[in-house]
Amino acid sequence: MYLGQVNWRIKKTLKALFVLYQENKVSMPIDVWEMIELFKTAANANWTESYGSFCGVNNIEIDYSSYGGKGLLVPSEDRRNFQIHLGAANSDFFDERLTIAHELAHIIWPESRGFLDRISQKERTCDYIAMLILCPPPVLMKCLKKEFCTFSVQLNLFRKHKTELLRLEQMAKFFQVPFKDFIKHIKLIFKENKVRGLLDRLSDTK
């Protein structure tokens, strides 16, 4: 899995974030600013100033600029304050939410920062972490089990029945994430090979 290459502190931060979601009774889709505040709390609880190049998080700002790409993370000199520049390459609000969460992943994983190729392993890992932040596993798994719990439903999904495909689209809208990225994410979770194969094909055609 993508989290295999990150250190245990990042995994602990994500687990702490999911606990905060539950304790604060966060509803889906999570509000961006609520997500940022809880993320700061989780990050600061699991890191110390003496650990590596991460010094904790004081403040995170979002700047809607004329930047040409999707997102750009700019840390302050003390590496405790961050600006997330959202660019014109984001197609809609769902795309912007995913970009913000992606840049949050870069904050707690300093080694992944920089002008990297979007298809690099570190960038894909940050994409994966972003989806975990927006679609917390406890909630996502509950949705998946509810919607695709029987073999007949999975078979209908494999046969591209409109009802089952609509369920996927509705689920992506429920979390307010781009449909293609949602498909890429859940195919990593599904155990049924035929369904995973269908999701692969859908990501190229939807």
C-alpha positions, -999 to 999 in steps of 0.1 A, spaced: 0 0 0 11 36 -6 17 43 31 45 17 32 71 43 24 61 70 50 73 70 86 52 58 116 46 94 128 26 102 96 5 71 101 0 80 138 -11 115 127 -37 102 104 -51 78 130 -52 107 155 -71 128 128 -97 101 124 -102 99 162 -107 137 162 -133 134 134 -152 109 156 -148 129 189 -160 161 172 -188 143 155 -176 156 121 -202 151 94 -194 144 58 -185 162 36 -161 177 60 -158 215 59 -124 225 46 -116 249 75 -127 223 101 -105 198 84 -75 221 86 -80 229 123 -83 192 132 -54 184 110 -32 209 128 -42 194 162 -34 159 151 -1 169 135 11 188 165 1 160 189 24 135 172 55 155 164 82 173 183 104 202 173 134 179 175 121 155 149 135 159 114 126 190 94 90 191 106 85 217 135 48 216 139 20 238 125 10 272 137 -11 284 108 -23 273 74 -37 298 49 -53 293 16 -46 317 -13 -67 317 -44 -40 330 -67 -31 331 -104 -8 301 -100 -9 280 -131 -8 245 -115 -32 228 -91 -15 236 -58 16 250 -43 27 247 -7 49 276 6 63 272 41 76 301 62 112 304 72 105 288 106 86 260 88 56 264 112 33 285 90 21 275 56 3 290 26 -15 267 1 -18 284 -33 -47 271 -53 -42 274 -90 -63 276 -122 -57 239 -130 -84 229 -105 -115 221 -125 -141 227 -97 -147 229 -60 -143 191 -55 -109 193 -72 -99 222 -49 -108 202 -18 -86 173 -30 -57 197 -38 -59 213 -3 -58 178 14 -29 169 -9 -9 199 3 -17 190 39 0 156 32 31 175 21 31 195 54 36 164 76 59 147 50 86 173 43 106 148 22 78 148 -4 79 186 -10 93 203 -41 85 205 -78 79 168 -83 64 149 -112 27 144 -106 31 107 -113 60 102 -89 55 77 -61 57 104 -35 30 125 -53 8 94 -56 12 87 -19 2 123 -11 -29 118 -33 -37 87 -13 -32 105 20 -55 133 7 -83 108 0 -79 93 35 -83 128 49 -114 136 29 -129 100 30 -119 87 65 -117 49 63 -142 42 91 -169 62 72 -159 50 37 -159 13 47 -193 17 62 -206 32 30 -190 5 8 -203 -23 29 -237 -9 29 -239 -3 -9 -219 -33 -22 -224 -59 5 -238 -87 -17 -224 -106 -46 -254 -98 -68 -248 -61 -64 -211 -65 -71 -220 -85 -102 -244 -58 -114 -216 -33 -108 -193 -54 -129 -219 -55 -157 -221 -17 -155 -257 -15 -145 -266 22 -142 -280 18 -107 -248 5 -92 -226 31 -111 -249 58 -99 -242 47 -63 -205 53 -69 -212 88 -82 -234 96 -53 -208 83 -29 -182 106 -44 -206 135 -41 -213 126 -5 -176 131 3 -173 160 -22 -143 145 -41 -137 141 -78 -153 109 -92 -122 97 -110 -100 101 -79 -127 84 -58 -126 54 -81 -88 52 -80 -90 52 -42 -116 26 -36 -102 1 -60 -73 -1 -36 -97 -11 -9 -121 -35 -28 -112 -72 -25 -132 -85 -54 -109 -87 -85 -137 -82 -110 -149 -50 -93 -113 -37 -92 -110 -44 -130 -142 -25 -137 -130 5 -116 -98 5 -136 -117 8 -168 -142 34 -155 -113 57 -145 -104 58 -182 -139 63 -195 -158 84 -170 
